[in-house]
Amino acid sequence: MGIFDKFKKIFNEKEDDEKKEKEKSLSLEKNISTEKDKKQSESDKRINLNKSVNTDKEAVEINTKINSDLKTDIVESSENKHINSNANKDSLLENEPNLLDKKIKLDSGIKKTKDSFFSKLARQVAGKKVIDELILDDIEEVLISSDIGVETSLKIIEKLEDRVKKDKYINTSELNNFLKDEISLLMLDNNDNKISLKSTPHVIMVVGVNGVGKTTTIGKLAHLFKKEGKKVLLGAADTFRAAAVDQLVIWSDRVGVDIVKQSMGSDPAAVCFDTLQSAKANNYDIVIIDTAGRLHNKINLMNELTKIKNVMSKVIPDAPHNVMLVLDASTGQNAIEQASQFTKATQVDSITLTKLDGTAKGGVVIGISDQFKIPVNYIGIGEGIYDLQEFNKLEFIDSLFKDANKI
């Protein structure tokens, strides 16, 4: 090997050594950098973790404070409500409506019945300038389907046939006026059959099937009498239905009248006896007795009414002075059937029709008044405590036929 070759070998080895040293240096720097990044990353994680912990801690503190504030508000609201309810029971009651308010409420209460009846009628006479014998059957169908009742509908149609034969033809406007007049003649005027207070205490016994609104009617009726300045006592003689007594107690508290009650399952006649004894001893003006809801085909329950009436008459002669049958207007023809069966089983002196505002079957008022010749004394047209209105035939008919030609 020559000198030149030796120098070349030495030079190459040196270059390789430098290259290796450089690669080693670069590798070391890279490791240092990686280690640094790793440490930085761990540091950042610790910082971020601390931040997250602090944020969560702050969130917990904020939520704790919010819950504490809410809890304080709820307690204060509950306390205030409790104080207000004890301070004045009458604050739970609505403002007493005036005559205009009552009229507006009546109009809205029978709107569904009105719209249904006259829309059906309008469809049958649409496009006809006169009413003749050919469409009398269609009008009869409208009357029956509006829950006026078969008997009452036939009476109206017979009168209408006579009118058509006499005048040959009548137009739709005259038809509405005719129906208004005939319905007014058929319905019993209750002005002479209102609840009389000649004897005190005056005893009203409320009957009807379950679910018609007896308890609610009693509460609202007690409120009406109290507003008139009467001293009212309630008797909770519905000892069969669960919570019936409790519901009547709630109404007595709400209205602010006294109540006589016994435990669940007690003899209803015994409750009535105690109620009337208390009424006599404490000079009450009006006694309203709640009785168990009974189906008209349950003979034993219907016979029990006779027992209750006999017990009452031993304490106060001629009691009960008024047996009030409560019917649900929304049941339509079934309400007429209930009235038929109850009048066969016991004396019924007056009728209250509830839930008129929620049904298009309000025509049942007309049929019941005509068929049974029993005065409809009250109608329920809403949920409010003032929404039990004394029934007035003329006002009812005026509301029913108001703007009828525009429907």
C-alpha positions as CSV (number, residue, x, y, z in Angstrom):
1,M,0.0,0.0,0.0
2,G,1.4,3.4,-0.9
3,I,1.6,6.5,1.1
4,F,-1.2,8.0,-0.8
5,D,-3.4,5.1,-0.1
6,K,-2.6,5.2,3.7
7,F,-3.5,8.9,3.8
8,K,-6.7,8.2,2.0
9,K,-7.6,5.4,4.4
10,I,-6.8,7.6,7.5
11,F,-8.8,10.5,6.0
12,N,-11.8,8.2,5.3
13,E,-11.7,6.7,8.8
14,K,-11.6,10.2,10.3
15,E,-14.5,11.3,8.1
16,D,-16.4,8.2,9.2
17,D,-15.6,8.9,12.9
18,E,-16.8,12.5,12.5
19,K,-19.9,11.3,10.7
20,K,-20.6,8.9,13.5
21,E,-19.9,11.5,16.1
22,K,-22.2,13.9,14.4
23,E,-25.0,11.3,14.2
24,K,-24.5,10.5,17.8
25,S,-24.7,14.2,18.7
26,L,-27.8,14.6,16.6
27,S,-29.4,11.5,18.3
28,L,-28.5,12.9,21.7
29,E,-30.0,16.3,20.9
30,K,-33.1,14.6,19.6
31,N,-33.4,12.5,22.8
32,I,-32.9,15.6,24.9
33,S,-35.6,17.4,22.9
34,T,-37.9,14.5,23.2
35,E,-37.3,14.3,26.9
36,K,-37.9,18.0,27.2
37,D,-41.1,17.8,25.2
38,K,-42.2,14.9,27.3
39,K,-41.5,16.9,30.5
40,Q,-43.3,19.9,29.0
41,S,-46.3,17.8,28.1
42,E,-46.5,16.3,31.6
43,S,-46.2,19.8,33.0
44,D,-48.9,21.1,30.7
45,K,-51.1,18.2,31.7
46,R,-50.6,18.9,35.3
47,I,-51.4,22.6,34.7
48,N,-54.5,21.7,32.6
49,L,-55.5,19.2,35.3
50,N,-55.2,21.8,38.0
51,K,-57.2,24.2,35.8
52,S,-59.9,21.6,35.3
53,V,-60.0,20.8,39.0
54,N,-60.3,24.5,39.9
55,T,-63.0,25.0,37.2
56,D,-64.9,22.0,38.6
57,K,-64.5,23.2,42.1
58,E,-65.8,26.7,41.1
59,A,-68.7,25.0,39.3
60,V,-69.5,23.0,42.4
61,E,-69.4,26.1,44.5
62,I,-71.6,28.0,42.1
63,N,-74.1,25.1,41.9
64,T,-74.1,24.8,45.7
65,K,-74.8,28.5,46.0
66,I,-77.6,28.3,43.4
67,N,-79.2,25.3,45.1
68,S,-79.0,27.1,48.4
69,D,-80.7,30.2,46.9
70,L,-83.4,28.1,45.3
71,K,-84.0,26.3,48.5
72,T,-84.4,29.6,50.4
73,D,-86.8,30.9,47.7
74,I,-89.0,27.7,47.9
75,V,-89.1,27.9,51.7
76,E,-90.1,31.5,51.6
77,S,-92.7,31.0,48.9
78,S,-94.2,28.1,50.8
79,E,-94.2,30.2,54.0
80,N,-95.8,33.1,52.3
81,K,-98.5,30.9,50.7
82,H,-99.3,29.3,54.0
83,I,-99.6,32.7,55.7
84,N,-101.8,34.1,52.9
85,S,-104.1,31.1,52.9
86,N,-104.6,31.3,56.7
87,A,-105.0,35.1,56.6
88,N,-108.0,35.1,54.3
89,K,-109.9,32.0,52.9
90,D,-111.8,34.3,50.6
91,S,-108.6,35.1,48.7
92,L,-108.9,31.7,47.1
93,L,-112.2,32.6,45.5
94,E,-112.7,34.5,42.3
95,N,-114.1,38.0,42.0
96,E,-117.9,38.0,41.9
97,P,-119.1,38.5,38.4
98,N,-121.7,41.1,37.5
99,L,-124.8,40.5,35.3
100,L,-122.9,41.2,32.1
101,D,-120.1,38.8,33.1
102,K,-122.7,36.1,33.8
103,K,-124.4,36.7,30.4
104,I,-121.0,36.5,28.6
105,K,-120.2,33.3,30.5
106,L,-123.6,31.8,29.6
107,D,-123.1,32.6,25.9
108,S,-119.7,31.0,25.9
109,G,-120.9,28.0,28.0
110,I,-123.5,26.9,25.5
111,K,-121.5,27.9,22.3
112,K,-120.7,24.3,21.4
113,T,-124.4,23.3,21.6
114,K,-125.4,26.4,19.6
115,D,-122.8,25.9,16.9
116,S,-123.6,22.2,16.6
117,F,-127.4,22.6,16.4
118,F,-127.5,25.5,13.9
119,S,-124.7,24.2,11.7
120,K,-126.7,21.0,11.3
121,L,-129.9,22.9,10.7
122,A,-128.1,25.2,8.2
123,R,-126.9,22.1,6.2
124,Q,-130.4,20.8,5.9
125,V,-131.9,24.1,4.6
126,A,-128.9,25.3,2.7
127,G,-129.9,26.8,-0.7
128,K,-133.6,26.7,0.1
129,K,-135.5,29.9,0.3
130,V,-138.5,28.3,1.8
131,I,-139.3,25.4,4.2
132,D,-141.9,23.0,3.0
133,E,-143.1,19.5,4.0
134,L,-140.3,17.8,2.0
135,I,-137.6,18.8,4.5
136,L,-139.5,18.4,7.8
137,D,-138.0,15.0,8.2
138,D,-134.5,16.4,7.9
139,I,-135.3,19.0,10.5
140,E,-136.7,16.4,12.9
141,E,-133.5,14.4,12.5
142,V,-131.5,17.5,13.5
143,L,-133.6,18.0,16.6
144,I,-133.2,14.4,17.7
145,S,-129.5,14.3,17.0
146,S,-129.0,17.5,19.1
147,D,-130.2,15.5,22.2
148,I,-133.4,17.4,22.5
149,G,-135.1,14.1,22.8
150,V,-137.6,12.1,20.6
151,E,-140.7,13.2,22.4
152,T,-139.9,16.9,22.5
153,S,-138.6,16.8,18.9
154,L,-141.9,15.3,17.7
155,K,-143.9,18.0,19.5
156,I,-141.9,20.7,17.7
157,I,-142.2,19.0,14.3
158,E,-146.0,18.6,14.7
159,K,-146.3,22.4,15.5
160,L,-144.0,23.1,12.5
161,E,-146.1,21.0,10.2
162,D,-149.2,22.9,11.3
163,R,-147.4,26.2,10.6
164,V,-146.2,25.1,7.1
165,K,-149.8,24.0,6.2
166,K,-151.2,27.3,7.4
167,D,-148.6,29.6,5.8
168,K,-147.7,27.2,3.0
169,Y,-144.0,28.3,3.1
170,I,-141.7,29.9,5.6
171,N,-138.1,31.0,5.1
172,T,-135.1,30.0,7.2
173,S,-135.2,33.2,9.3
174,E,-138.8,32.5,10.1
175,L,-137.9,28.9,10.9
176,N,-135.4,30.0,13.6
177,N,-138.0,32.4,15.1
178,F,-140.5,29.6,15.1
179,L,-138.2,27.2,16.9
180,K,-137.3,29.8,19.4
181,D,-141.0,30.4,20.3
182,E,-141.9,26.7,20.4
183,I,-138.9,25.8,22.6
184,S,-139.8,28.6,25.0
185,L,-143.4,27.3,25.2
186,L,-142.2,23.7,25.8
187,M,-139.7,24.5,28.5
188,L,-140.9,24.8,32.1
189,D,-140.5,28.2,33.6
190,N,-138.8,27.8,36.9
191,N,-139.6,31.3,38.3
192,D,-142.4,29.9,40.4
193,N,-140.4,26.7,41.3
194,K,-137.3,28.2,42.8
195,I,-135.9,26.8,46.0
196,S,-138.1,28.1,48.7
197,L,-136.9,29.0,52.2
198,K,-140.3,29.1,53.9
199,S,-139.3,26.4,56.4
200,T,-136.0,26.6,58.3
201,P,-133.8,24.8,58.2
202,H,-134.6,24.1,54.6
203,V,-133.2,20.7,53.7
204,I,-131.9,19.9,50.2
205,M,-131.0,16.3,49.4
206,V,-128.8,15.8,46.4
207,V,-129.0,12.6,44.3
208,G,-127.5,11.3,41.1
209,V,-125.1,8.7,39.7
210,N,-121.4,8.9,40.3
211,G,-119.4,11.3,38.2
212,V,-122.1,13.8,37.4
213,G,-120.6,16.5,39.7
214,K,-122.7,16.2,42.8
215,T,-120.0,17.2,45.3
216,T,-118.8,20.1,43.2
217,T,-122.4,21.3,42.8
218,I,-123.0,21.1,46.5
219,G,-119.9,23.2,47.2
220,K,-120.9,25.9,44.7
221,L,-124.5,25.9,45.9
222,A,-123.3,26.4,49.4
223,H,-121.2,29.3,48.2
224,L,-124.3,30.9,46.5
225,F,-126.4,30.6,49.6
226,K,-123.7,32.0,51.8
227,K,-123.3,35.0,49.6
228,E,-127.1,35.6,50.1
229,G,-126.4,35.7,53.9
230,K,-127.7,32.3,54.7
231,K,-126.2,30.0,57.4
232,V,-125.4,26.8,55.6
233,L,-124.6,23.3,56.9
234,L,-123.4,20.4,54.8
235,G,-124.1,16.7,55.6
236,A,-121.6,14.1,54.2
237,A,-123.9,11.1,53.8
238,D,-121.9,9.6,50.9
239,T,-120.1,7.2,53.1
240,F,-119.6,4.5,50.4
241,R,-117.3,6.2,47.8
242,A,-113.6,6.5,48.8
243,A,-112.6,10.2,49.5
244,A,-116.2,11.5,49.0
245,V,-116.2,12.8,52.6
246,D,-112.8,14.4,52.1
247,Q,-113.8,16.1,49.0
248,L,-116.8,17.7,50.7
249,V,-114.7,18.7,53.6
250,I,-112.4,20.5,51.2
251,W,-115.3,22.4,49.7
252,S,-116.7,23.3,53.1
253,D,-113.3,24.8,54.0
254,R,-113.0,26.6,50.7
255,V,-116.5,28.1,51.0
256,G,-116.4,28.6,54.8
257,V,-119.4,26.6,55.9
258,D,-119.8,23.9,58.5
259,I,-120.1,20.2,57.9
260,V,-121.3,17.1,59.7
261,K,-119.4,13.9,58.9
262,Q,-118.7,10.4,60.1
263,S,-116.2,7.7,59.3
264,M,-116.1,5.8,56.0
265,G,-118.8,3.1,55.8
266,S,-121.1,4.7,58.4
267,D,-124.8,4.5,58.0
268,P,-125.9,7.4,55.7
269,A,-129.2,7.7,57.5
270,A,-127.3,8.2,60.8
271,V,-125.3,11.0,59.2
272,C,-128.5,12.7,58.0
273,F,-130.0,12.3,61.4
274,D,-127.0,14.0,63.1
275,T,-126.9,16.7,60.5
276,L,-130.5,17.7,60.9
277,Q,-130.3,17.6,64.7
278,S,-127.3,19.9,64.6
279,A,-129.1,22.2,62.1
280,K,-132.1,22.5,64.4
281,A,-130.0,23.1,67.5
282,N,-127.8,25.8,65.9
283,N,-130.4,27.6,63.8
284,Y,-129.1,26.9,60.4
285,D,-131.0,28.3,57.4
286,I,-130.1,25.7,54.8
287,V,-128.9,22.1,55.0
288,I,-127.5,20.3,51.9
289,I,-127.1,16.6,52.1
290,D,-124.7,14.7,49.8
291,T,-125.8,11.1,49.1
292,A,-123.9,8.2,47.5
293,G,-123.9,8.0,43.8
294,R,-126.3,5.3,42.8
295,L,-127.3,3.7,39.5
296,H,-130.9,4.0,38.7
297,N,-131.1,0.2,38.2
298,K,-129.7,-0.7,41.7
299,I,-132.8,-1.4,43.6
300,N,-131.2,-1.6,47.1
301,L,-129.5,1.7,46.7
302,M,-132.6,3.4,45.4
303,N,-134.6,2.0,48.3
304,E,-132.0,3.5,50.7
305,L,-133.2,6.9,49.6
306,T,-136.6,6.2,51.0
307,K,-135.0,5.1,54.3
308,I,-132.9,8.4,54.4
309,K,-136.0,10.5,53.7
310,N,-138.0,8.7,56.5
311,V,-135.2,9.4,59.0
312,M,-135.1,13.0,58.0
313,S,-138.8,13.5,58.5
314,K,-138.6,12.3,62.0
315,V,-136.2,15.2,62.9
316,I,-137.8,17.8,60.7
317,P,-141.3,17.3,59.3
318,D,-141.6,17.3,55.5
319,A,-137.8,17.0,55.2
320,P,-136.2,16.9,52.7
321,H,-137.9,19.9,51.3
322,N,-136.1,19.6,47.9
323,V,-134.7,16.5,46.3
324,M,-132.3,17.8,43.7
325,L,-131.2,15.5,40.9
326,V,-127.8,16.3,39.4
327,L,-127.3,15.3,35.7
328,D,-124.3,15.5,33.4
329,A,-125.4,17.3,30.3
330,S,-122.5,15.8,28.3
331,T,-124.1,12.4,28.5
332,G,-127.0,13.6,26.3
333,Q,-129.8,11.0,26.0
334,N,-128.4,9.0,28.9
335,A,-129.1,12.0,31.1
336,I,-132.8,11.8,30.0
337,E,-132.8,8.1,30.8
338,Q,-131.4,8.7,34.3
339,A,-134.0,11.4,34.9
340,S,-136.7,8.9,33.8
341,Q,-135.5,6.2,36.2
342,F,-134.9,8.4,39.2
343,T,-138.3,10.0,38.9
344,K,-139.9,6.6,39.0
345,A,-137.9,5.6,42.1
346,T,-138.2,8.7,44.2
347,Q,-139.7,12.2,44.2
348,V,-137.5,14.7,42.4
349,D,-138.2,18.4,43.0
350,S,-135.5,20.1,40.9
351,I,-132.8,19.4,38.4
352,T,-129.2,20.7,38.1
353,L,-127.4,20.1,34.8
354,T,-123.7,20.2,34.9
355,K,-120.8,20.4,32.4
356,L,-122.8,22.3,29.7
357,D,-119.7,24.2,28.7
358,G,-117.8,21.1,27.6
359,T,-120.4,19.5,25.4
360,A,-122.5,20.1,22.2
361,K,-125.3,18.1,23.8
362,G,-126.8,21.0,25.7
363,G,-130.1,20.5,23.9
364,V,-130.8,17.9,26.7
365,V,-131.9,20.9,28.9
366,I,-134.9,21.4,26.6
367,G,-135.9,17.8,26.5
368,I,-135.6,17.3,30.3
369,S,-137.6,20.4,31.1
370,D,-140.4,19.5,28.7
371,Q,-140.7,15.7,29.4
372,F,-140.5,15.7,33.2
373,K,-142.1,19.0,34.0
374,I,-139.4,19.4,36.7
375,P,-137.8,22.8,37.0
376,V,-134.1,23.1,36.0
377,N,-132.9,25.3,38.8
378,Y,-129.2,25.4,38.1
379,I,-126.8,24.9,35.3
380,G,-123.0,24.4,35.4
381,I,-121.1,26.2,32.7
382,G,-117.5,26.2,33.9
383,E,-115.0,25.2,36.6
384,G,-115.1,28.4,38.6
385,I,-117.0,28.7,41.9
386,Y,-119.4,31.3,40.3
387,D,-120.0,29.1,37.2
388,L,-123.0,27.4,38.8
389,Q,-125.7,29.8,37.5
390,E,-129.4,29.9,38.4
391,F,-131.2,28.8,35.3
392,N,-133.3,31.3,33.5
393,K,-135.3,29.9,30.6
394,L,-135.5,33.2,28.6
395,E,-131.9,34.0,29.1
396,F,-130.9,30.5,28.0
397,I,-133.0,30.6,24.8
398,D,-131.8,34.1,24.0
399,S,-128.2,32.9,24.2
400,L,-129.0,29.8,22.2
401,F,-130.6,31.7,19.3
402,K,-128.4,34.8,19.4
403,D,-127.0,35.5,15.9
404,A,-128.5,32.1,14.8
405,N,-129.1,33.4,11.3
406,K,-125.3,34.1,10.9
407,I,-124.3,30.5,11.5
